[in-house]
């Protein structure tokens, strides 16, 4: 009987995820606000059913009473967060709010299956992040001085990166974090946001050649410090985001072409200079030539994805534990193995839906500063998603980047909450302006 329930639940979760992903894009075709709200309520229902079926499966397979307690804590959190967010901010984007919760939900499910202790830590961090960042939309809506302090953003970002470069803890060949009171802190996750604000404040004032040169120099220093720290995944995110924002601000294709050429040259130099990059490229090109060593991680990821097929092995039925760092960089492989390829593709569509919402908000904003903020943060988000999933499926070499809101990691969770809440603040600001007009 247990096996029957588990098997039925597996297919139901896939079916419900397909509907959720479809509604994610159907939302953009609706003009009536009441219909949009009904659609979002339907998404909430689907998420809670998927959440219930997943934890029912985990409980039946693992028979651990802690799973039931953890499930109800999550239900309380999601209900409170969804309801209070709509009460505090009447004009909040419900679609973006739903997608945040759905991504968190999938992350909690997989982390519970992989490592209960890490899942509990992740839940604590998410709870704190949710409470701390609730005020951000209010600040974005009310504090106009945010566009007047470009060098505050730039200097703070550079100082944080320098601290990591000088005193950082080395992990997998790169200096990524610093230790504060026994807690690991990864500044680059937060500097991504200050970096976007710096560029937006600079180009908001002017896009003349002098301003472009000054901004490019400061952006280059950010990237070079990350390269010196051997955090090449973050360096790539910063570089691509700057080129994208420069193009959005100036509409000059020369900058875009120059950026692409410069990025290609930088990638070649990184390969020549850093041994751990050479290892990752070699593993990407032919993981099977050294499957027991350099190619082990990506080979196990591909085995997991292939084993899962379209419909997955079922929760707690696969072997994702064999993948090194599966809770962080390779959580997408674990999802593909146990939930299946269809479910994983729907998860990608949810991420794309978030990005599309970011870009639509950017297009709707009248002020150049806010337009650049939305576009820049959208770029940061989608590049991170691309680097994570692209590395896991062997489309690109591994970069050590995590999947936002899904992977395990405190700094990543906190910075992504800030990112989403800044976008929510812009959405609220625009809706309030439209109501007052």
NUVEX-830680 format. One record per residue (C-alpha): x, y negated, z; residue in one letter. Coordinates in steps of 0.05 Angstrom, whole numbers, plus 5000, padded with zeros to 4 digits. Layout:
BEGIN
XYZa;...
//
This chain:
BEGIN
500050005000x;505749535018x;509149644951x;502649514914x;501648844950x;508848644936x;508248824862x;501648454853x;504447854890x;510447824843x;506147764781x;501347284814x;507046814833x;509646814761x;502646664735x;501446104785x;508245804770x;506545784696x;500145404711x;503844924757x;509144774704x;503644674652x;499944184697x;506543814708x;506443604634x;498943574626x;499043004677x;502542554627x;496942634577x;491542404626x;489841664630x;484241704682x;487041644752x;481542084783x;483342654735x;490642564752x;489142614826x;484943244816x;490643554776x;495543384832x;490843694884x;490744324840x;498344324841x;498344294917x;493744894920x;498245294872x;504445124913x;501345354978x;498946014947x;505846154917x;508845984985x;504146455021x;505147034972x;512746954976x;512946965052x;507947535055x;512647935010x;518747745053x;515147945117x;512848615088x;519848775062x;524048515120x;519148615179x;522048035218x;517247635263x;521647015254x;519346975182x;512146865204x;514246295251x;518545985197x;512846035147x;507945655192x;513145125208x;513945005133x;506344985122x;505744455176x;511444055147x;508844065075x;501743885097x;504243315141x;509043055088x;503943065032x;498342745073x;502542225109x;506142015046x;499441865013x;496941505075x;503141075085x;503940915010x;497140884976x;500340794907x;505541344913x;506941794853x;503342434872x;506542824815x;513542654839x;511542814910x;508743484889x;514943674849x;519443494908x;515443964953x;515244514900x;522744504892x;523744504967x;518745084973x;522645514923x;529145334959x;526345545027x;523746204999x;530446394968x;534546165028x;530046565075x;531247175032x;538847055027x;540646785096x;535446635150x;540346225191x;542045765132x;534645715115x;533145465185x;538844955181x;536244725113x;529244635142x;532044205198x;535843765149x;529743695104x;525443485163x;530442955185x;531442715113x;523942655103x;523042235165x;529141795155x;527741645082x;520241485090x;521940745098x;525640695031x;519540544986x;517639985035x;524639695029x;524639734953x;517839404950x;519338834999x;526838684999x;528738284938x;535938164960x;538038864938x;539938584869x;544538044898x;550138454931x;553738844876x;560538844910x;557639124974x;555439744935x;562039784897x;566639694957x;562840175003x;562840704948x;570340644935x;572040655009x;567941285021x;571241644962x;578141424985x;577041705054x;575342385024x;581242344977x;586042215035x;582942605092x;578043075058x;577143815071x;579244245011x;573944734987x;574745164924x;580544744899x;577344064910x;577043554967x;569543484975x;567743325047x;570043025114x;568543285183x;564542835230x;563343135299x;563743835272x;558743685216x;560943695143x;559343055105x;560142995029x;560542245013x;560442324937x;553142544942x;551341854971x;556241454929x;552441694867x;546741244891x;551040644910x;554640724843x;548040654805x;546140044847x;552939724834x;552239814758x;545039564758x;546738934798x;552538774752x;548738864687x;542438544716x;546237884717x;549837924651x;552038414597x;557437974566x;564238274549x;567538024613x;562238334657x;562638994619x;570239004628x;569938864703x;564439374714x;568039894671x;574439804712x;570739914778x;566940504750x;573540794724x;576640734794x;570741124822x;571941674771x;579541684780x;578941754856x;574342354845x;579342644795x;584942554846x;580542924896x;579643464842x;572043374848x;571243414773x;563843584774x;562142934810x;567142554765x;563242804704x;556642574735x;559341884750x;562541804681x;556342034643x;551741604685x;555940984673x;556141084597x;548541204597x;547040574639x;551940164597x;548240364534x;541340234565x;543639534587x;547039324522x;543739764468x;550739794437x;552240454403x;559640294402x;559840374477x;556141034472x;560841314419x;567041054456x;564441374520x;563442044486x;570442024455x;573541814522x;569742364559x;572242894510x;579442654518x;578742654594x;575943364594x;581943594553x;586843264601x;583243564662x;584044254631x;591444134621x;592743824690x;588644244739x;589744994747x;582845104778x;579644794716x;583645264672x;581145854714x;573945624705x;574645514630x;577946194622x;572346524662x;567246154620x;570346364553x;571347094572x;569247304642x;569848044623x;577348014612x;578447924687x;571748124715x;574648334782x;577947664796x;577147014756x;570947234720x;567547574779x;562947004799x;560146854731x;559747594713x;555647744775x;551147144757x;549947414687x;548748114715x;543547834762x;539947434708x;540048034661x;537648514714x;531848054732x;529248034661x;522947634648x;519047864709x;524347954762x;526148514809x;521648234864x;523547874928x;528548264969x;529148784913x;535448514878x;542748434897x;543947684895x;548547744956x;553948004910x;554647314878x;559646874915x;556746214940x;549846444919x;546245974968x;549445364936x;552145364864x;548746014842x;541845984873x;538845944803x;541746634788x;538546914851x;531846604831x;532446904761x;534047594788x;528447654839x;522947194810x;524747314737x;526546914676x;519446634666x;519246354736x;526246064729x;524545724663x;518345414696x;522945154751x;527144824697x;520844514668x;519144224737x;526043904739x;524943624669x;518243364692x;521742974748x;526642684698x;521042494650x;517442134708x;523841754724x;524541524652x;517241324646x;518040904709x;524340594679x;520540414615x;514740104655x;519139654698x;519638934674x;525738724715x;532238954684x;535139114753x;529539604770x;529539894700x;536940054705x;536140354775x;530740834751x;534541024688x;541141114726x;538241544781x;534441954730x;541042074693x;544542274758x;539042774773x;538443104705x;546043164695x;546543514762x;540943994742x;544344114674x;551244244704x;548444724756x;544045144711x;548745084651x;554445364692x;550245934720x;547846174652x;554846084621x;552745514575x;558345084603x;564245214651x;562645204725x;563044524759x;561244674831x;554944244829x;548744454868x;541444464846x;537843864878x;532744044932x;533644794919x;540844964937x;543444985008x;547144355030x;545743785078x;548943215041x;545643424976x;538743455009x;539442785043x;542042424981x;536642734936x;531242504985x;534141804981x;534241844905x;526942074900x;524641564951x;528040994913x;524241214851x;517841254892x;519240544916x;519740304844x;513240664826x;509640344886x;512439664868x;509939714797x;503039964817x;502339404869x;504238884816x;499039164768x;493639124821x;495438404838x;495538184765x;
//
